[in-house]
Amino acid sequence: MASQGRYYRNCRRILRLHYRKFKLNSEAECADPVVYVCRHRNAIGPMACLCVLPLGVRPWAFAPFMDPAACREHLANYTFPVAQKKNPIFSRALAAVLGPLFAWLVCSTGAIPVYRNSLKVRETYQQSIKALEEGDRLVIFPDVNYAEKTGETGALYEGFLLLEQLWNRKNGGHIQFVPVNASVTNKTLTIGRAVSFPGEKPYREEKDQIVKRLAASLDDMAEKYGA
């Protein structure tokens, strides 16, 4: 299993002071290989998952967030001035300080880089399958509208489901895609019931149904446990 760095572990201890009241719930046990699927909610999902889930769960992360220079530019040009509507000059100064520290933290979590619009995306899947084979569990935040803070799931990117096809071809069996709900109102992180491919039809025919089931599960959990 991949090791997670001391920097992440120390940051996790500090951040858990904020999440110390969060209770971890589980609706059902699930066997490996497991990919947790949680809503992003403008960083609420990643923060809750990486602070409350057991150590050893590895996130998918946007590749620029794992490079200090690229991370600094993304924070300076989008995250702070656009998403958080901060002053451009202040955004660049803040990014210069936080960019390298944030990139270091993301790398320290054992994150698997996600490459958009690049052939390097193959590396994302290769590293993911290797991690699952080694017994690691993954957590993915596939919201199209990742800044949405309500309990509505909305559309999900489907690309992560390709892990099922790659795993099945190489190892047989099926991945357990497990919905996770982070509730700020009720201070809970709830692991739902696994959704898996039946394997009765070709992957392409089952994929659409699986993403609909995951979205429905996330919506149901948000309604049941709170957003």
Buried (B, 14 or more C-beta within 10 A) or exposed (E): EBEBBEBBEEBBEEBEEEBEEBEEBEBEEBEEBBBBBBBBBBBBBBBBBBBBBEEEBBBBBBBBBBBBEBBBBBBBBEBBBEEEEBEEEEBBBBBEEBBBEBBBBBBBBBBBBBBEEEEEBEBBBEBBBEBBEEEBBBBBBBBEBBEBEEBBBBEBBEBBBBBBBBBBEEEEEBBBBBBBBBBBEBBBBBBBBBBBBEEEEEBEEBBEEBBEBBBEBBBBBBEBBBB
